[in-house]
Amino acid sequence: MPRRNRSEVPMRRCIGCMRSRPKAELMRFTFRDGRLKPDPAGTEDGRGVYLCPNDECRRLAVKKNAFRRNFRTNIDQDEIDRALEEMKNHE
């Protein structure tokens, strides 16, 4: 396997549209202690998922149950809605 060039931009996949984009263009979410929250700095511990900061990707992520599937747990829809609203405040 070839070594990755250190100057390459880290890429992540949006859980809404499933497109790979530079990590800096996406919003990271974490799920800890029963709480889903945006992680705009990308410094929270634990597993994270990424989402494009637009309404269409938010809608697709909710429609596909992407948060529940990626975190492998049943997250209350009110918790998802609250976290998505909080994400808008960080844009």
Protein Blocks (a to p, Z undefined) as FASTA:
>chain_A
ZZddfkbccddddfklopacdfklpccdddeehiacddfkopagcjddddddbfklmmmm
mmnommmmmnopacdfklmmmmmmmmmmmZZ
